[in-house]
Amino acid sequence: MAVTMELSSILWSLFSMLIAMLLSSLIRQKKSNPPSPLPPGPKSLPFVGCIFQMLRNRPTFEWMHKIMHEMNTEIACFRLGGIHVIPVTSPEIAREFLKKQDSIFSSRPVCMSAELPSSKYLSAVLSPSGNQQKKMKKIVISSVLSPAKHRWLHGKRIKEADHLVNYILNQCNNSLTGGEVNIRIAARHYCGNVTRRMFFDKRFFGRGTEDGGPGTEEVEHVEPLFTILDHLFAFSLSDYVPWMRSFDQCCCQA
């Protein structure tokens, strides 16, 4: 019994000495490598940072610009959760960032608004730099944007361009609308028509309209796509506080 107690006391002493050595080494490392000073910013709370202030002042970018204007600074630091957000309004400082951190800014950002529509970055357009992006880029160049594929799909594009001209002509001759043409609808659905023609060899999922315009099915297909584009790379609180994703509190702002 005495031997066991003596052994446990020795082990405890060794463990205490090890902890003390680790703490002293960490303290020396911090003293030898002090953290770089951060730009000025508003006071933040522990753990959550400026999240509550941000939620009370929407939209976020206007609140940040207002704080920077009040502090008379062109660079600031806002802590959101455990992440420091550094907004910059000076072209000179922004240019310096782009030069020194070019490897970071040359890639696409990792955020929830890009992860969801790309099925966790499987596409070539939204994938950040890496093996997946390189692989998809090769596939797009060799199989989608190749000269042979471009010539093969030329007839389909011409067919949809002719249909677009006929649709605009019908709109100009429409007495009910006074000859007005909604360019946004025409351009959006021309893109949708070309895509459907290239992938499915059809212009409409349904019957369309009598004047050649999109039907209900086409509107339901195109409108969500442009809604996704509106929120692509939007500010989302879940990108800074990942555990909020489970509560579906993304708080996206375009």
C-alpha positions as CSV (number, residue, x, y, z in Angstrom):
1,M,0.0,0.0,0.0
2,A,2.8,2.4,0.9
3,V,4.6,1.5,-2.3
4,T,1.5,2.3,-4.4
5,M,1.0,5.7,-2.7
6,E,4.7,6.6,-3.2
7,L,4.5,5.6,-6.9
8,S,1.3,7.7,-7.4
9,S,3.0,10.7,-5.7
10,I,6.0,10.4,-8.0
11,L,3.8,10.2,-11.1
12,W,1.8,13.2,-9.9
13,S,5.0,15.1,-9.4
14,L,6.2,14.2,-12.9
15,F,2.9,15.2,-14.4
16,S,2.9,18.6,-12.6
17,M,6.5,19.2,-13.8
18,L,5.5,18.4,-17.3
19,I,2.5,20.9,-17.2
20,A,4.7,23.6,-15.7
21,M,7.3,23.1,-18.5
22,L,4.6,23.3,-21.2
23,L,3.2,26.5,-19.7
24,S,6.6,28.1,-19.4
25,S,7.4,27.2,-23.0
26,L,4.1,28.7,-24.2
27,I,4.7,31.9,-22.2
28,R,8.2,32.2,-23.7
29,Q,6.9,31.6,-27.2
30,K,4.3,34.3,-26.8
31,K,6.8,36.8,-25.5
32,S,9.3,36.1,-28.3
33,N,6.5,36.2,-31.0
34,P,4.0,38.8,-29.9
35,P,0.8,38.9,-32.0
36,S,0.6,41.5,-34.7
37,P,-1.5,44.5,-33.8
38,L,-5.0,44.5,-35.2
39,P,-6.7,47.5,-36.9
40,P,-9.0,49.5,-34.7
41,G,-12.6,48.4,-34.3
42,P,-15.6,48.5,-32.0
43,K,-15.6,46.8,-28.6
44,S,-16.6,43.2,-28.7
45,L,-18.0,40.7,-26.3
46,P,-16.2,37.5,-25.3
47,F,-16.9,34.5,-27.6
48,V,-19.5,36.2,-29.7
49,G,-17.6,39.4,-30.6
50,C,-19.8,42.0,-32.4
51,I,-22.5,39.6,-33.5
52,F,-25.3,41.2,-31.5
53,Q,-24.3,44.7,-32.7
54,M,-24.3,43.4,-36.2
55,L,-27.8,41.9,-35.9
56,R,-29.2,45.1,-34.5
57,N,-27.7,47.1,-37.5
58,R,-28.7,45.9,-40.9
59,P,-27.4,45.7,-43.6
60,T,-24.1,44.7,-42.3
61,F,-21.9,46.5,-44.8
62,E,-23.6,49.9,-44.1
63,W,-23.1,49.4,-40.3
64,M,-19.4,48.6,-40.9
65,H,-18.9,51.6,-43.1
66,K,-20.7,53.8,-40.5
67,I,-18.4,52.6,-37.8
68,M,-15.3,53.2,-39.9
69,H,-16.5,56.7,-40.8
70,E,-17.1,57.5,-37.1
71,M,-13.6,56.1,-36.2
72,N,-12.1,58.0,-39.2
73,T,-10.2,55.0,-40.4
74,E,-9.9,53.2,-43.8
75,I,-9.2,49.8,-42.2
76,A,-11.0,48.3,-39.3
77,C,-11.4,45.0,-37.4
78,F,-14.7,43.5,-36.5
79,R,-14.7,40.3,-34.5
80,L,-17.5,37.9,-35.4
81,G,-17.4,34.9,-33.2
82,G,-13.8,33.7,-33.4
83,I,-13.0,35.3,-36.7
84,H,-11.6,38.8,-37.3
85,V,-13.2,40.5,-40.3
86,I,-11.0,43.3,-41.8
87,P,-12.9,45.7,-44.1
88,V,-10.8,48.1,-46.2
89,T,-12.0,51.2,-48.0
90,S,-8.6,52.5,-49.1
91,P,-7.6,51.5,-52.6
92,E,-3.9,51.7,-51.6
93,I,-4.4,49.3,-48.7
94,A,-6.6,47.0,-50.7
95,R,-3.9,46.9,-53.4
96,E,-1.3,45.9,-50.8
97,F,-3.6,43.2,-49.6
98,L,-4.0,41.8,-53.1
99,K,-0.2,41.8,-53.7
100,K,0.8,40.2,-50.4
101,Q,-2.1,37.7,-50.2
102,D,-2.5,37.0,-53.9
103,S,-2.7,33.2,-53.3
104,I,-5.7,33.7,-51.1
105,F,-7.6,36.2,-53.2
106,S,-7.0,34.3,-56.4
107,S,-9.2,31.5,-55.1
108,R,-12.9,31.6,-54.6
109,P,-14.2,32.1,-51.0
110,V,-15.4,29.1,-49.0
111,C,-18.9,30.1,-47.8
112,M,-22.3,28.5,-47.4
113,S,-23.9,30.5,-50.2
114,A,-21.5,28.9,-52.6
115,E,-21.3,25.4,-51.0
116,L,-25.1,24.7,-51.2
117,P,-25.7,25.4,-54.9
118,S,-22.5,23.6,-56.0
119,S,-23.2,20.5,-53.9
120,K,-20.2,21.0,-51.7
121,Y,-18.0,22.6,-54.4
122,L,-18.3,19.9,-57.1
123,S,-18.7,22.4,-59.9
124,A,-16.0,24.2,-61.8
125,V,-17.3,27.7,-61.3
126,L,-17.7,27.9,-57.5
127,S,-14.9,25.5,-56.4
128,P,-12.0,27.1,-54.5
129,S,-8.5,26.4,-55.7
130,G,-7.5,22.8,-55.3
131,N,-7.6,19.4,-56.9
132,Q,-11.4,19.4,-57.5
133,Q,-11.2,22.8,-59.3
134,K,-8.3,21.7,-61.5
135,K,-10.1,18.5,-62.4
136,M,-13.3,20.2,-63.3
137,K,-11.4,22.9,-65.2
138,K,-9.8,20.3,-67.4
139,I,-13.2,18.7,-68.1
140,V,-14.8,22.0,-69.0
141,I,-12.0,23.0,-71.3
142,S,-11.7,19.6,-73.1
143,S,-15.4,18.6,-73.2
144,V,-17.6,21.7,-72.9
145,L,-15.6,24.6,-74.3
146,S,-13.7,22.8,-77.0
147,P,-13.9,24.1,-80.6
148,A,-15.5,20.8,-81.8
149,K,-18.2,21.1,-79.1
150,H,-18.7,24.8,-80.0
151,R,-19.3,24.0,-83.7
152,W,-21.5,21.0,-82.8
153,L,-23.8,23.3,-80.7
154,H,-23.8,26.2,-83.2
155,G,-27.1,25.2,-84.8
156,K,-28.8,25.0,-81.4
157,R,-27.7,28.5,-80.5
158,I,-28.8,29.9,-83.8
159,K,-32.2,28.3,-83.4
160,E,-32.7,29.9,-80.0
161,A,-31.4,33.3,-81.3
162,D,-34.0,33.2,-84.1
163,H,-36.7,32.4,-81.5
164,L,-35.6,35.3,-79.4
165,V,-35.9,37.7,-82.3
166,N,-39.4,36.3,-83.1
167,Y,-40.4,36.7,-79.4
168,I,-39.3,40.3,-79.3
169,L,-41.1,41.0,-82.6
170,N,-44.3,39.6,-81.2
171,Q,-43.9,41.7,-78.1
172,C,-43.4,44.8,-80.2
173,N,-46.6,44.0,-82.2
174,N,-48.6,43.3,-79.0
175,S,-51.3,46.0,-78.7
176,L,-52.1,44.9,-75.1
177,T,-48.7,45.9,-73.8
178,G,-48.2,48.9,-76.1
179,G,-45.3,47.3,-77.8
180,E,-43.1,47.3,-74.7
181,V,-40.5,44.6,-74.3
182,N,-39.2,43.4,-71.0
183,I,-35.5,43.0,-71.8
184,R,-34.8,41.3,-68.5
185,I,-37.3,38.5,-69.1
186,A,-36.2,38.1,-72.7
187,A,-32.5,37.9,-71.8
188,R,-33.0,35.6,-68.8
189,H,-35.2,33.1,-70.7
190,Y,-33.0,33.2,-73.7
191,C,-30.2,31.9,-71.5
192,G,-32.6,29.3,-70.1
193,N,-33.8,28.3,-73.6
194,V,-30.2,27.8,-74.8
195,T,-29.3,25.7,-71.8
196,R,-32.3,23.5,-72.1
197,R,-31.7,23.2,-75.9
198,M,-28.1,22.1,-75.3
199,F,-28.8,19.7,-72.5
200,F,-32.3,18.3,-73.3
201,D,-32.8,19.3,-76.9
202,K,-36.0,21.2,-76.1
203,R,-36.9,24.8,-75.7
204,F,-39.7,24.5,-73.1
205,F,-40.5,21.9,-70.5
206,G,-44.1,22.7,-71.2
207,R,-45.9,24.4,-74.1
208,G,-44.7,27.9,-73.5
209,T,-47.0,30.8,-74.5
210,E,-48.6,31.7,-77.8
211,D,-46.2,34.6,-78.4
212,G,-43.1,32.4,-77.9
213,G,-42.6,33.4,-74.3
214,P,-41.8,31.2,-71.3
215,G,-44.5,29.1,-69.7
216,T,-45.0,28.4,-66.0
217,E,-42.5,25.5,-66.0
218,E,-39.8,27.7,-67.5
219,V,-40.5,30.6,-65.1
220,E,-40.2,28.1,-62.2
221,H,-36.9,26.9,-63.6
222,V,-35.3,30.2,-64.3
223,E,-36.4,32.4,-61.4
224,P,-34.8,30.2,-58.7
225,L,-31.6,30.2,-60.6
226,F,-31.4,34.0,-60.5
227,T,-32.5,34.0,-56.9
228,I,-29.5,31.8,-56.1
229,L,-27.2,34.2,-58.1
230,D,-28.5,37.1,-56.0
231,H,-27.4,35.4,-52.8
232,L,-24.2,34.0,-54.2
233,F,-21.2,35.0,-52.0
234,A,-23.7,36.9,-49.8
235,F,-22.8,37.8,-46.2
236,S,-23.9,34.9,-44.0
237,L,-23.5,34.7,-40.2
238,S,-23.2,30.9,-40.4
239,D,-19.9,31.4,-42.2
240,Y,-18.5,32.9,-39.0
241,V,-20.5,30.9,-36.5
242,P,-20.7,27.4,-38.0
243,W,-22.9,25.9,-35.3
244,M,-25.7,28.2,-36.4
245,R,-26.1,26.2,-39.6
246,S,-28.0,23.5,-37.6
247,F,-30.6,26.2,-36.7
248,D,-30.9,27.4,-40.3
249,Q,-30.0,31.0,-39.2
250,C,-27.9,32.0,-42.1
251,C,-29.0,35.6,-42.1
252,C,-27.9,36.0,-45.7
253,Q,-27.5,39.5,-47.2
254,A,-26.7,40.3,-50.8
